[in-house]
Amino acid sequence: MFSKPAKALAVLAIGALSLTACGGGSDDEPAAGSDSGLELVTEGTLTVCSDIPYAPFEFEENGEYTGFDMDLIREISKGMDLELAIKDIGFDGLQSGAALAAGTCDVGASAMSITDERKENLTFSDSYYDSKQSLMVPKDSDIKSIDDLEGKTVGVQQGTTGEDYTRENVPESTEVRAYPSDAELFPALKSGGIDAVLQDLPVNILHTDEGAFTIVEEYSTDEQYGFAMKKEGSEKLAEAINEQLAELKDNGTYEEIYNKYFKE
């Protein structure tokens, strides 16, 4: 993913809006993570920050945070025998490493591409998703490729790898407008405020369901998503998350979650 300007923290307490995953120890047995060296913000709880909504990776449905990232991290927390608390924060604070360094959360789960620049401030888990960028336009548009954006206006999500790709590849006369999130980006396209949107393929695909918009190009950028942690002191946590990711892939749970959101 993709950086957004900071927006106010919407901290959801454990149990609110059904955002708590099962886990934790019994009355006589401390929860996993207690005195484990994982250096959690709250012992016995995996505190996760995400920029919501960003369907199909993270969004709210029926009072619960769900999506590909959310389902994966929920299973990871269960496997670690930890409770789960989710905080909705702006993407910029995540991708910069500021929120994690400040102790706002233990993990960033927000469709975040692993880049060398981000690795300077963050520790990443093993990759869990291979991403593509895509160009979406109204169905009756004369834009058929990125080259046709000459003299046009294209919308991107601010601070994301999609924005980087756009600025590096569009014609010089193209106006690139950056929006805080897809929640502002797609309405701008619907209203005619911009001519096209360039962002992650799965996000654009969801907007083509009703037939008014179409994807005219896809771009392979070798991007991979990872769960982010603070740069220093998260080695054991990263190791534990990687172990759970491997287990989810081995036992078929990862494939089930993947097919739920991406299988055509």
N, C-alpha and C positions, 0 to 999 in steps of 0.2 A: 504494500500500500504505500504506500500511499500515505504532505504533512498538513495538518489543519491548525488554524490559529487557536490558541487556547480558548476553551469555553469553560464555563463554571462547572466545578466538580459536582456531580450528582451522586453522592455516596449512598449506596443502598445497603442497609444493615442486613446482616444475615437473617434470612427468613422472610424479608420483605419482598413482595412480588414473586414469591416462590423462587428466589435466586440462590437458595442454599442447597448445595449438594450433600448427599449423605456422607457420613464418615465420622472420624473422631473415636476416641476410646471410650471404655466404660467408666463407671464411677471409680473403680479401683485400678484402672489402667490408663495412664496418660495417653493422649492422642499421639499418633505418629507425627514426628516433626518437633515434639517437645524435647528440648535439650538434644536435638539430633544434629546440630551444626548447620541446619538449613538456613538459619538466620531469617526466619519469617517475620513479617511485620506483626502478625498476631500468631503466637504459637498455637498449633493445632488447626490453623486455617490457612488456606492458600488464597491470598488476596490478589485478584486479577483486575487489571485495568484494560478497558477497551473503548474505542470510539464508536458509539452506537447511534444511529443505525448505519450499517454497511452490508446490506443483504447481498448475497446469501451467507456471508461470513458471520455477521453478528446483527441481530435485530430483536425487537420485542414482539412476542406473540402470545396472546392470552395471558398477559401479566407475567411472562417469563422470558428471560433472555435466552435466545436460541440461535441457531446458525451453525455453520461448519466449525468455526473456531470455538464457539461456546460449547458445542457438544463434545468436541475433542478435549478441551480443558476440563470439562466436567468429569469425563471418564478418567482423565489423568489424576485429578484430585481424589477420586474414589479409590483408584489404585494405590495412591499414597496414603490412604486412610486419613484424609484431611477434609475438613469442612471447606466450602467454597464461598467466597464473598466477591461480588463483581462491582466495580466502580466504573461509571461512565465518564470518561474524561476526553479532552481534545487530543487529537492524534499528534500534534506538534510536540506536546510535552512528553509523549511516549517515544517517538522516533529520535528525539534529541537526547534521550536518556535522563532528562531532568526529573520526571515524575518518579522514576525508579530509584535514582540516586537520593531523592528526598525522602524515600520511605513511604510514598503514597501507596505503593503496591509491590508485590513480589514479582509479578509476571505481567508482561504486556502481551495480550492475545488480540490482535487487531489487524489481521491480514497484512503483516509487515514484511516487506521484502528485505532479505539479508543483503546488505551492501557493505563494501569496505569502509565507506564513510561512517555508517552507523556502528560498525564494529569498533570504532575508536572510542565510543561511549557506552556500548552495550555488550553484553554476552548473549549469544543466541543459542537456542537449542538446535538440534538437528533439523533439517528442513522437513516440512510436512505437506507442502503443496507447491506444484510448479505452475507458474502464472504466465498469462499472455496479456498484452494490451490490445485494444480494439477501438475502431472508429465507428461511431453510431450517428446516424442522420435521420431526419424525417424520411418516410418512405418515398415521397415524391421529389426528393432533393436531387439536384444535378451533381452533387459531390459523390464521386465513385472511388476516390482514393485520397491519400494524404496530399498528393500534389494538387488536387482540385481545391485545396483550402486557400489557395492564393487569393488575397483580397477578402477572405472570409474571417469569421470569428469562431474560434473553437474554445470550448470550456473544458477545464481540467480541475482535478481536486488538488488544492494547494499543498505544496511540500511533498507530493508523492513522486514515486518513480515514473508514474504516468505523466506528470507535469514535466519531469526532466526529459523523458522521451519526446514529448510533444515539442518542447522548445528547441531540441536538438535537430528535429526532423521536418518541421513544417516550413513552407516557403517563407521568405523574409517578410513578405507583405501580410502574412497572417497575424491577426490579433489574437493573442492567447489570454483568456480571462480565467483567473484562478478563483475557485469557490471553496468555502470552508468544508463542505461535505457533499455527498450525493444528494442529500436532502434539499440543497439549494441548486445544485448543478442540473439535475434532471428537469425541475420546473422551469429553469431558464431556457432549456431547449424546447420544452412544450409551449412556452409562451412566445417563442420566436426571438428571444433576446440574444441567442447564439445560434450558429448554423450547424454545429456538430459538437459531439462530446468524445473525448479520447480518454479512456480509463480502462480498468481491468475488465477482461472479457466476461467473467461470470456476472459482474454487476450490470454491465450493459445488456446481457442476454435477458435478464429479468424485465427490462424495460421494453422488450420487443414482443411481449406476450400478446398484447392487444392489437398488434399489426400496424400501428401508426409509425413505428420506427424500425429501422433495419441496420444491421451491422454490415458495412461495406468492405472492411479490411480487418485482418488480425495480424498482430506483430509478435513474433517470437523474440523474447528479450532475455531468455535464460534466467529469469527471475525465480527465486524460491522464497517461500515464506518460512519464518521461524518464530518461535515464542521468544520474547526478549526479557532479559533480566539485567540487573545493575552490573556495571563493568567489574567491580571488585567485590569479592566475598560471596559470589553466587555459584561457585564451582560445584559444590555438592548439590545444590538445587538443580542446576543444569543437568548434572549426571542423573539425578532421580527422574527428571522429566524425560530425558532421552531413554531411560530404561522403560518408562511407561509407554512412550511412543512406539518403541520396538515391540513391546508386548501387545499393544493394540493392533499393530500390523500383523503380528504372528497369529493372533487368535481370531482374526477376521473382523474385529470391531471397527477398525479404521475403514475397511472397505465398505462396511454397512453404512457408516456415517457419510463417506464420500459419495456413495450411490444415492443416498437420500437427497443430496443437494446438487449433484452434477451429472448423474446418469441421464442420458437423453431418452 
